[in-house]
């Protein structure tokens, strides 16, 4: 959990869920499982307890999830404590639409996002089927951006599911980009591309991302290239065809209420927080 983020397209992360299960090719080298396993050994007992038992190292040395998805309802209060508007990546260490997340808990998260219109929330899922199933039962605030991951062509049908939702802004995370993709961008507002990073990074060809850029140009869709990936993403950088791409939908500005009002909202919507909106570590 952090009021800042090193992810290029967001400002903060909000993790009121921890844990997941791998469900498609893009999950193979999931950064989140590495982070959660590391945080399970954190010297802060509250941090280690939140992360313990969610990830493990397999006999072959690769990391995996245990399958438990853990809800931390007190963390729903955190956005009330951030004093400045932010773009917030929702559940960077889990998936809001995982099949084990109760619908009531998802609705509570939407209630908080609706009550904090000064923030812009970026939700991303690989569970496009459940997203489409639940969308009619969710009240979509204008400050919620909804995205799906499309790491390669076999997962392009997720875009069709996203299109059916009530989100005002719909986006695609074409990352880790594992091969060339052709996308139907009708009704899509934003596309992010990026190569895989880390010790097990799979090959990335900039031509794949350039082709997505060209599709976005033709469709009038905002385009953002996050990284070229590789074992050392800092070394490979963000330049694509000699330049950076930072396209992003417009944010709807909203005033931030005084701290007193934000505390009252948090107490009403998230009584588990005990009246506090302090921001602990993840």
Phi and psi in degrees as GROMACS dihedral restraints (atoms count N, CA, C in turn):
[ dihedral_restraints ]
;  ai    aj    ak    al  type     phi  dphi    fc
    3     4     5     6     1  -154.2    20    10
    4     5     6     7     1   140.0    20    10
    6     7     8     9     1   -81.4    20    10
    7     8     9    10     1    -1.1    20    10
    9    10    11    12     1  -132.5    20    10
   10    11    12    13     1   164.8    20    10
   12    13    14    15     1  -149.9    20    10
   13    14    15    16     1   146.0    20    10
   15    16    17    18     1   -88.1    20    10
   16    17    18    19     1    -4.9    20    10
   18    19    20    21     1   -70.3    20    10
   19    20    21    22     1   127.3    20    10
   21    22    23    24     1   -63.3    20    10
   22    23    24    25     1   -28.0    20    10
   24    25    26    27     1  -101.1    20    10
   25    26    27    28     1    11.4    20    10
   27    28    29    30     1  -141.9    20    10
   28    29    30    31     1   171.6    20    10
   30    31    32    33     1  -110.3    20    10
   31    32    33    34     1   -26.7    20    10
   33    34    35    36     1  -149.9    20    10
   34    35    36    37     1   160.9    20    10
   36    37    38    39     1  -122.5    20    10
   37    38    39    40     1   147.9    20    10
   39    40    41    42     1  -134.0    20    10
   40    41    42    43     1   102.9    20    10
   42    43    44    45     1  -113.5    20    10
   43    44    45    46     1    86.2    20    10
   45    46    47    48     1   -94.8    20    10
   46    47    48    49     1     0.6    20    10
   48    49    50    51     1  -126.1    20    10
   49    50    51    52     1   142.6    20    10
   51    52    53    54     1  -134.2    20    10
   52    53    54    55     1   143.3    20    10
   54    55    56    57     1    97.0    20    10
   55    56    57    58     1   155.4    20    10
   57    58    59    60     1  -165.2    20    10
   58    59    60    61     1  -170.4    20    10
   60    61    62    63     1  -139.4    20    10
   61    62    63    64     1   145.1    20    10
   63    64    65    66     1   -74.7    20    10
   64    65    66    67     1   135.0    20    10
   66    67    68    69     1  -131.8    20    10
   67    68    69    70     1    -7.6    20    10
   69    70    71    72     1  -160.5    20    10
   70    71    72    73     1   178.3    20    10
   72    73    74    75     1   -58.2    20    10
   73    74    75    76     1   -33.6    20    10
   75    76    77    78     1   -68.2    20    10
   76    77    78    79     1   -14.1    20    10
   78    79    80    81     1   -84.1    20    10
   79    80    81    82     1   -10.0    20    10
   81    82    83    84     1   -54.0    20    10
   82    83    84    85     1   -43.9    20    10
   84    85    86    87     1  -114.9    20    10
   85    86    87    88     1    43.0    20    10
   87    88    89    90     1   -52.1    20    10
   88    89    90    91     1   123.5    20    10
   90    91    92    93     1   -68.6    20    10
   91    92    93    94     1   -28.7    20    10
   93    94    95    96     1   -65.8    20    10
   94    95    96    97     1   -38.0    20    10
   96    97    98    99     1   -65.9    20    10
   97    98    99   100     1   -34.9    20    10
   99   100   101   102     1   -64.5    20    10
  100   101   102   103     1   -44.3    20    10
  102   103   104   105     1   -64.6    20    10
  103   104   105   106     1   -46.0    20    10
  105   106   107   108     1   -64.8    20    10
  106   107   108   109     1   -41.1    20    10
  108   109   110   111     1   -63.7    20    10
  109   110   111   112     1   -38.8    20    10
  111   112   113   114     1   -66.6    20    10
  112   113   114   115     1   -42.2    20    10
  114   115   116   117     1   -70.3    20    10
  115   116   117   118     1   -20.5    20    10
  117   118   119   120     1   -65.5    20    10
  118   119   120   121     1   -19.5    20    10
  120   121   122   123     1  -101.5    20    10
  121   122   123   124     1    13.5    20    10
  123   124   125   126     1   -66.1    20    10
  124   125   126   127     1   140.4    20    10
  126   127   128   129     1   -66.7    20    10
  127   128   129   130     1   -19.6    20    10
  129   130   131   132     1   -75.3    20    10
  130   131   132   133     1   116.6    20    10
  132   133   134   135     1   -62.1    20    10
  133   134   135   136     1   -31.6    20    10
  135   136   137   138     1   -67.4    20    10
  136   137   138   139     1   -38.6    20    10
  138   139   140   141     1   -69.9    20    10
  139   140   141   142     1   -47.3    20    10
  141   142   143   144     1   -63.8    20    10
  142   143   144   145     1   -39.0    20    10
  144   145   146   147     1   -64.6    20    10
  145   146   147   148     1   -37.6    20    10
  147   148   149   150     1   -65.1    20    10
  148   149   150   151     1   -31.7    20    10
  150   151   152   153     1  -101.4    20    10
  151   152   153   154     1   -13.5    20    10
  153   154   155   156     1   -64.0    20    10
  154   155   156   157     1   140.2    20    10
  156   157   158   159     1    79.6    20    10
  157   158   159   160     1     8.3    20    10
  159   160   161   162     1   -99.9    20    10
  160   161   162   163     1   -20.2    20    10
  162   163   164   165     1  -144.2    20    10
  163   164   165   166     1   157.9    20    10
  165   166   167   168     1  -154.7    20    10
  166   167   168   169     1   165.5    20    10
  168   169   170   171     1   -99.1    20    10
  169   170   171   172     1   124.9    20    10
  171   172   173   174     1   -73.6    20    10
  172   173   174   175     1   167.7    20    10
  174   175   176   177     1   -60.5    20    10
  175   176   177   178     1   -27.5    20    10
  177   178   179   180     1   -84.3    20    10
  178   179   180   181     1     3.4    20    10
  180   181   182   183     1    92.2    20    10
  181   182   183   184     1   -13.8    20    10
  183   184   185   186     1   -80.1    20    10
  184   185   186   187     1   151.5    20    10
  186   187   188   189     1   -91.8    20    10
  187   188   189   190     1   148.7    20    10
  189   190   191   192     1  -150.4    20    10
  190   191   192   193     1   164.9    20    10
  192   193   194   195     1   -83.8    20    10
  193   194   195   196     1   150.9    20    10
  195   196   197   198     1   -79.3    20    10
  196   197   198   199     1   -17.4    20    10
  198   199   200   201     1   106.8    20    10
  199   200   201   202     1   -11.6    20    10
  201   202   203   204     1   -81.5    20    10
  202   203   204   205     1   134.8    20    10
  204   205   206   207     1  -113.8    20    10
  205   206   207   208     1   119.5    20    10
  207   208   209   210     1  -108.7    20    10
  208   209   210   211     1   120.5    20    10
  210   211   212   213     1   -86.3    20    10
  211   212   213   214     1   136.3    20    10
  213   214   215   216     1  -123.1    20    10
  214   215   216   217     1    80.3    20    10
  216   217   218   219     1   -61.2    20    10
  217   218   219   220     1   -28.3    20    10
  219   220   221   222     1   -61.9    20    10
  220   221   222   223     1   -27.5    20    10
  222   223   224   225     1   -73.0    20    10
  223   224   225   226     1   -12.4    20    10
  225   226   227   228     1   -59.6    20    10
  226   227   228   229     1   -21.4    20    10
  228   229   230   231     1   -80.1    20    10
  229   230   231   232     1   -13.3    20    10
  231   232   233   234     1   -56.7    20    10
  232   233   234   235     1   -41.2    20    10
  234   235   236   237     1   -60.6    20    10
  235   236   237   238     1   -24.7    20    10
  237   238   239   240     1   -67.7    20    10
  238   239   240   241     1   -22.0    20    10
  240   241   242   243     1   -87.4    20    10
  241   242   243   244     1   -12.0    20    10
  243   244   245   246     1   -81.6    20    10
  244   245   246   247     1   119.1    20    10
  246   247   248   249     1   -80.4    20    10
  247   248   249   250     1    -6.5    20    10
  249   250   251   252     1  -129.6    20    10
  250   251   252   253     1   149.2    20    10
  252   253   254   255     1   -57.5    20    10
  253   254   255   256     1   142.3    20    10
  255   256   257   258     1  -144.5    20    10
  256   257   258   259     1   154.0    20    10
  258   259   260   261     1   -88.0    20    10
  259   260   261   262     1   124.1    20    10
  261   262   263   264     1  -118.7    20    10
  262   263   264   265     1   119.0    20    10
  264   265   266   267     1   -80.5    20    10
  265   266   267   268     1   117.6    20    10
  267   268   269   270     1   -87.0    20    10
  268   269   270   271     1   119.4    20    10
  270   271   272   273     1    58.4    20    10
  271   272   273   274     1    64.1    20    10
  273   274   275   276     1   -69.2    20    10
  274   275   276   277     1   -12.7    20    10
  276   277   278   279     1  -114.6    20    10
  277   278   279   280     1    19.2    20    10
  279   280   281   282     1  -164.4    20    10
  280   281   282   283     1  -159.2    20    10
  282   283   284   285     1  -143.2    20    10
  283   284   285   286     1   115.6    20    10
  285   286   287   288     1   -57.0    20    10
  286   287   288   289     1   -29.1    20    10
  288   289   290   291     1  -103.8    20    10
  289   290   291   292     1    20.4    20    10
  291   292   293   294     1   -57.3    20    10
  292   293   294   295     1   144.9    20    10
  294   295   296   297     1   -63.1    20    10
  295   296   297   298     1   -17.8    20    10
  297   298   299   300     1   -94.4    20    10
  298   299   300   301     1     2.4    20    10
  300   301   302   303     1   -90.2    20    10
  301   302   303   304     1   119.1    20    10
  303   304   305   306     1   -61.1    20    10
  304   305   306   307     1   144.5    20    10
  306   307   308   309     1   -58.5    20    10
  307   308   309   310     1   -38.5    20    10
  309   310   311   312     1   -61.0    20    10
  310   311   312   313     1   -34.8    20    10
  312   313   314   315     1   -71.3    20    10
  313   314   315   316     1   -38.3    20    10
  315   316   317   318     1   -61.9    20    10
  316   317   318   319     1   -42.7    20    10
  318   319   320   321     1   -63.6    20    10
  319   320   321   322     1   -37.3    20    10
  321   322   323   324     1   -62.2    20    10
  322   323   324   325     1   -41.2    20    10
  324   325   326   327     1   -61.6    20    10
  325   326   327   328     1   -41.9    20    10
  327   328   329   330     1   -64.5    20    10
  328   329   330   331     1   -35.7    20    10
  330   331   332   333     1   -61.1    20    10
  331   332   333   334     1   -42.3    20    10
  333   334   335   336     1   -66.4    20    10
  334   335   336   337     1   -43.4    20    10
  336   337   338   339     1   -63.2    20    10
  337   338   339   340     1   -38.1    20    10
  339   340   341   342     1   -66.2    20    10
  340   341   342   343     1   -35.1    20    10
  342   343   344   345     1   -79.7    20    10
  343   344   345   346     1    -6.7    20    10
  345   346   347   348     1  -126.2    20    10
  346   347   348   349     1    64.6    20    10
  348   349   350   351     1   -69.3    20    10
  349   350   351   352     1    -9.0    20    10
  351   352   353   354     1   -75.6    20    10
  352   353   354   355     1   -16.2    20    10
  354   355   356   357     1   -97.8    20    10
  355   356   357   358     1   155.7    20    10
  357   358   359   360     1  -115.1    20    10
  358   359   360   361     1   123.7    20    10
  360   361   362   363     1  -104.2    20    10
  361   362   363   364     1   129.1    20    10
  363   364   365   366     1  -110.4    20    10
  364   365   366   367     1   102.8    20    10
  366   367   368   369     1   -98.6    20    10
  367   368   369   370     1   136.8    20    10
  369   370   371   372     1  -135.5    20    10
  370   371   372   373     1   132.9    20    10
  372   373   374   375     1  -139.2    20    10
  373   374   375   376     1   153.6    20    10
  375   376   377   378     1  -100.0    20    10
  376   377   378   379     1    -9.9    20    10
  378   379   380   381     1   -91.0    20    10
  379   380   381   382     1    65.1    20    10
  381   382   383   384     1   -65.2    20    10
  382   383   384   385     1   -29.7    20    10
  384   385   386   387     1   -64.5    20    10
  385   386   387   388     1   -46.6    20    10
  387   388   389   390     1   -69.3    20    10
  388   389   390   391     1   -36.4    20    10
  390   391   392   393     1   -55.5    20    10
  391   392   393   394     1   -49.9    20    10
  393   394   395   396     1   -65.2    20    10
  394   395   396   397     1   -36.0    20    10
  396   397   398   399     1   -65.1    20    10
  397   398   399   400     1   -40.5    20    10
  399   400   401   402     1   -88.4    20    10
  400   401   402   403     1   -18.4    20    10
  402   403   404   405     1   -52.2    20    10
  403   404   405   406     1   -43.1    20    10
  405   406   407   408     1   -63.7    20    10
  406   407   408   409     1   -20.2    20    10
  408   409   410   411     1   -96.0    20    10
  409   410   411   412     1     5.5    20    10
  411   412   413   414     1  -110.0    20    10
  412   413   414   415     1   141.4    20    10
  414   415   416   417     1   -93.3    20    10
  415   416   417   418     1   104.5    20    10
  417   418   419   420     1   -83.6    20    10
  418   419   420   421     1   109.6    20    10
  420   421   422   423     1   -70.4    20    10
  421   422   423   424     1   154.8    20    10
  423   424   425   426     1   -67.7    20    10
  424   425   426   427     1   -19.9    20    10
  426   427   428   429     1   -92.0    20    10
  427   428   429   430     1    11.2    20    10
  429   430   431   432     1  -105.0    20    10
  430   431   432   433     1   118.8    20    10
  432   433   434   435     1   -98.0    20    10
  433   434   435   436     1   132.2    20    10
  435   436   437   438     1  -116.1    20    10
  436   437   438   439     1   131.4    20    10
  438   439   440   441     1  -132.7    20    10
  439   440   441   442     1   161.5    20    10
  441   442   443   444     1  -127.5    20    10
  442   443   444   445     1   152.7    20    10
  444   445   446   447     1   -88.0    20    10
  445   446   447   448     1   136.3    20    10
  447   448   449   450     1  -134.0    20    10
  448   449   450   451     1    87.6    20    10
  450   451   452   453     1   -81.0    20    10
  451   452   453   454     1   -20.2    20    10
  453   454   455   456     1  -161.8    20    10
  454   455   456   457     1   172.3    20    10
  456   457   458   459     1   -57.2    20    10
  457   458   459   460     1   -37.3    20    10
  459   460   461   462     1   -59.5    20    10
  460   461   462   463     1   -18.9    20    10
  462   463   464   465     1  -100.9    20    10
  463   464   465   466     1     7.5    20    10
  465   466   467   468     1   -60.7    20    10
  466   467   468   469     1   -28.5    20    10
  468   469   470   471     1   -60.1    20    10
  469   470   471   472     1   -16.8    20    10
  471   472   473   474     1   -59.8    20    10
  472   473   474   475     1   -29.8    20    10
  474   475   476   477     1   -64.1    20    10
  475   476   477   478     1   -38.2    20    10
  477   478   479   480     1   -62.0    20    10
  478   479   480   481     1   -39.4    20    10
  480   481   482   483     1   -66.3    20    10
  481   482   483   484     1   -42.4    20    10
  483   484   485   486     1   -59.7    20    10
  484   485   486   487     1   -40.0    20    10
  486   487   488   489     1   -59.5    20    10
  487   488   489   490     1   -26.7    20    10
  489   490   491   492     1   -80.5    20    10
  490   491   492   493     1    -8.5    20    10
  492   493   494   495     1   -80.3    20    10
  493   494   495   496     1   167.8    20    10
  495   496   497   498     1   -91.1    20    10
  496   497   498   499     1    11.1    20    10
  498   499   500   501     1   -66.5    20    10
  499   500   501   502     1   137.5    20    10
  501   502   503   504     1   -68.1    20    10
  502   503   504   505     1   -41.9    20    10
  504   505   506   507     1  -113.7    20    10
  505   506   507   508     1   127.2    20    10
  507   508   509   510     1  -119.7    20    10
  508   509   510   511     1   132.4    20    10
  510   511   512   513     1  -138.7    20    10
  511   512   513   514     1   162.4    20    10
  513   514   515   516     1  -119.9    20    10
  514   515   516   517     1   135.3    20    10
  516   517   518   519     1  -104.1    20    10
  517   518   519   520     1   101.0    20    10
  519   520   521   522     1   -93.1    20    10
  520   521   522   523     1    67.7    20    10
  522   523   524   525     1  -157.5    20    10
  523   524   525   526     1   136.4    20    10
  525   526   527   528     1   -69.7    20    10
  526   527   528   529     1   127.5    20    10
  528   529   530   531     1   -73.9    20    10
  529   530   531   532     1   114.4    20    10
  531   532   533   534     1  -106.2    20    10
  532   533   534   535     1    -0.7    20    10
  534   535   536   537     1   177.4    20    10
  535   536   537   538     1   175.3    20    10
  537   538   539   540     1   -66.8    20    10
  538   539   540   541     1   142.5    20    10
  540   541   542   543     1  -133.0    20    10
  541   542   543   544     1   142.0    20    10
  543   544   545   546     1  -113.4    20    10
  544   545   546   547     1   125.2    20    10
  546   547   548   549     1  -119.2    20    10
  547   548   549   550     1   140.9    20    10
  549   550   551   552     1   -89.6    20    10
  550   551   552   553     1   109.8    20    10
  552   553   554   555     1   -99.2    20    10
  553   554   555   556     1    13.4    20    10
  555   556   557   558     1   -60.5    20    10
  556   557   558   559     1   126.2    20    10
  558   559   560   561     1    78.8    20    10
  559   560   561   562     1     4.3    20    10
  561   562   563   564     1  -101.0    20    10
  562   563   564   565     1   138.6    20    10
  564   565   566   567     1  -103.0    20    10
  565   566   567   568     1   -21.9    20    10
  567   568   569   570     1  -157.0    20    10
  568   569   570   571     1   141.4    20    10
  570   571   572   573     1  -133.3    20    10
  571   572   573   574     1   132.9    20    10
  573   574   575   576     1  -111.8    20    10
  574   575   576   577     1   133.9    20    10
  576   577   578   579     1  -118.7    20    10
  577   578   579   580     1   159.4    20    10
  579   580   581   582     1  -177.9    20    10
  580   581   582   583     1   147.3    20    10
  582   583   584   585     1   -84.8    20    10
  583   584   585   586     1   161.9    20    10
  585   586   587   588     1   -75.2    20    10
  586   587   588   589     1   145.2    20    10
  588   589   590   591     1  -124.2    20    10
  589   590   591   592     1   167.9    20    10
  591   592   593   594     1   103.9    20    10
  592   593   594   595     1   177.2    20    10
  594   595   596   597     1   -63.5    20    10
  595   596   597   598     1   -22.9    20    10
  597   598   599   600     1  -111.2    20    10
  598   599   600   601     1    26.8    20    10
  600   601   602   603     1   -60.6    20    10
  601   602   603   604     1   132.4    20    10
  603   604   605   606     1   -86.0    20    10
  604   605   606   607     1   159.0    20    10
  606   607   608   609     1   -58.0    20    10
  607   608   609   610     1   145.6    20    10
  609   610   611   612     1  -129.8    20    10
  610   611   612   613     1   130.4    20    10
  612   613   614   615     1  -109.8    20    10
  613   614   615   616     1   117.3    20    10
  615   616   617   618     1   -54.5    20    10
  616   617   618   619     1   -25.2    20    10
  618   619   620   621     1   -61.7    20    10
  619   620   621   622     1   -30.9    20    10
  621   622   623   624     1   -63.7    20    10
  622   623   624   625     1   -44.4    20    10
  624   625   626   627     1   -70.9    20    10
  625   626   627   628     1   -36.4    20    10
  627   628   629   630     1   -63.6    20    10
  628   629   630   631     1   -35.5    20    10
  630   631   632   633     1   -66.5    20    10
  631   632   633   634     1   -38.3    20    10
  633   634   635   636     1   -66.0    20    10
  634   635   636   637     1   -41.7    20    10
  636   637   638   639     1   -55.0    20    10
  637   638   639   640     1   -45.4    20    10
  639   640   641   642     1   -65.0    20    10
  640   641   642   643     1   -37.0    20    10
  642   643   644   645     1   -64.3    20    10
  643   644   645   646     1   -39.0    20    10
  645   646   647   648     1   -65.6    20    10
  646   647   648   649     1   -42.6    20    10
  648   649   650   651     1   -58.9    20    10
  649   650   651   652     1   -44.6    20    10
  651   652   653   654     1   -65.9    20    10
  652   653   654   655     1   -30.6    20    10
  654   655   656   657     1   -95.9    20    10
  655   656   657   658     1    -3.4    20    10
  657   658   659   660     1    70.3    20    10
  658   659   660   661     1    35.9    20    10
  660   661   662   663     1  -107.1    20    10
  661   662   663   664     1   138.3    20    10
  663   664   665   666     1   -62.7    20    10
  664   665   666   667     1   140.4    20    10
  666   667   668   669     1  -127.4    20    10
  667   668   669   670     1   134.4    20    10
  669   670   671   672     1  -133.5    20    10
  670   671   672   673     1   123.6    20    10
  672   673   674   675     1  -103.6    20    10
  673   674   675   676     1   116.6    20    10
  675   676   677   678     1   -80.6    20    10
  676   677   678   679     1   -47.8    20    10
  678   679   680   681     1  -167.6    20    10
  679   680   681   682     1   159.8    20    10
  681   682   683   684     1   -91.9    20    10
  682   683   684   685     1   -10.0    20    10
  684   685   686   687     1    76.5    20    10
  685   686   687   688     1  -156.2    20    10
  687   688   689   690     1    98.1    20    10
  688   689   690   691     1   174.9    20    10
  690   691   692   693     1   -59.3    20    10
  691   692   693   694     1   -34.7    20    10
  693   694   695   696     1  -125.2    20    10
  694   695   696   697     1    94.2    20    10
  696   697   698   699     1   -68.6    20    10
  697   698   699   700     1   -24.3    20    10
  699   700   701   702     1   -66.2    20    10
  700   701   702   703     1   -35.2    20    10
  702   703   704   705     1   -72.0    20    10
  703   704   705   706     1   -38.0    20    10
  705   706   707   708     1   -81.8    20    10
  706   707   708   709     1   -24.2    20    10
  708   709   710   711     1    70.8    20    10
  709   710   711   712     1  -163.0    20    10
  711   712   713   714     1  -117.3    20    10
  712   713   714   715     1    -2.8    20    10
  714   715   716   717     1   -67.2    20    10
  715   716   717   718     1   133.2    20    10
  717   718   719   720     1  -128.9    20    10
  718   719   720   721     1   114.6    20    10
  720   721   722   723     1    61.8    20    10
  721   722   723   724     1    30.6    20    10
  723   724   725   726     1    87.8    20    10
  724   725   726   727     1     5.4    20    10
  726   727   728   729     1  -149.1    20    10
  727   728   729   730     1   168.1    20    10
  729   730   731   732     1   -96.8    20    10
  730   731   732   733     1   154.1    20    10
  732   733   734   735     1  -127.2    20    10
  733   734   735   736     1   117.3    20    10
  735   736   737   738     1  -125.1    20    10
  736   737   738   739     1    27.1    20    10
  738   739   740   741     1   -60.5    20    10
  739   740   741   742     1   143.8    20    10
  741   742   743   744     1  -160.3    20    10
  742   743   744   745     1   145.6    20    10
  744   745   746   747     1   -62.5    20    10
  745   746   747   748     1   158.0    20    10
  747   748   749   750     1   -71.8    20    10
  748   749   750   751     1   142.1    20    10
  750   751   752   753     1   -91.1    20    10
  751   752   753   754     1   138.2    20    10
  753   754   755   756     1   -84.4    20    10
  754   755   756   757     1   113.5    20    10
  756   757   758   759     1   -71.2    20    10
  757   758   759   760     1   146.2    20    10
  759   760   761   762     1  -149.5    20    10
  760   761   762   763     1   142.3    20    10
  762   763   764   765     1   -69.1    20    10
  763   764   765   766     1   149.7    20    10
  765   766   767   768     1   -91.2    20    10
  766   767   768   769     1   123.1    20    10
  768   769   770   771     1   -67.1    20    10
  769   770   771   772     1   161.5    20    10
  771   772   773   774     1   -59.0    20    10
  772   773   774   775     1   157.4    20    10
  774   775   776   777     1   -56.6    20    10
  775   776   777   778     1   -36.3    20    10
  777   778   779   780     1   -60.3    20    10
  778   779   780   781     1   -44.6    20    10
  780   781   782   783     1   -68.1    20    10
  781   782   783   784     1   -37.9    20    10
  783   784   785   786     1   -66.9    20    10
  784   785   786   787     1   -38.1    20    10
  786   787   788   789     1   -64.6    20    10
  787   788   789   790     1   -38.9    20    10
  789   790   791   792     1   -66.5    20    10
  790   791   792   793     1   -40.0    20    10
  792   793   794   795     1   -62.9    20    10
  793   794   795   796     1   -43.9    20    10
  795   796   797   798     1   -62.4    20    10
  796   797   798   799     1   -42.0    20    10
  798   799   800   801     1   -63.8    20    10
  799   800   801   802     1   -34.4    20    10
  801   802   803   804     1   -75.4    20    10
  802   803   804   805     1   -42.4    20    10
  804   805   806   807     1   -89.7    20    10
  805   806   807   808     1   -26.2    20    10
  807   808   809   810     1  -133.0    20    10
  808   809   810   811     1    70.0    20    10
  810   811   812   813     1   -61.8    20    10
  811   812   813   814     1   -21.6    20    10
  813   814   815   816     1   -62.2    20    10
  814   815   816   817     1   -22.2    20    10
  816   817   818   819     1   -76.0    20    10
  817   818   819   820     1    -8.6    20    10
  819   820   821   822     1    65.7    20    10
  820   821   822   823     1    27.9    20    10
  822   823   824   825     1    83.5    20    10
  823   824   825   826     1     2.8    20    10
  825   826   827   828     1  -106.9    20    10
  826   827   828   829     1   153.0    20    10
  828   829   830   831     1  -129.7    20    10
  829   830   831   832     1    33.1    20    10
  831   832   833   834     1   -66.4    20    10
  832   833   834   835     1   154.8    20    10
  834   835   836   837     1  -112.3    20    10
  835   836   837   838     1    99.0    20    10
  837   838   839   840     1   -78.7    20    10
  838   839   840   841     1   175.0    20    10
  840   841   842   843     1   -72.0    20    10
  841   842   843   844     1   165.5    20    10
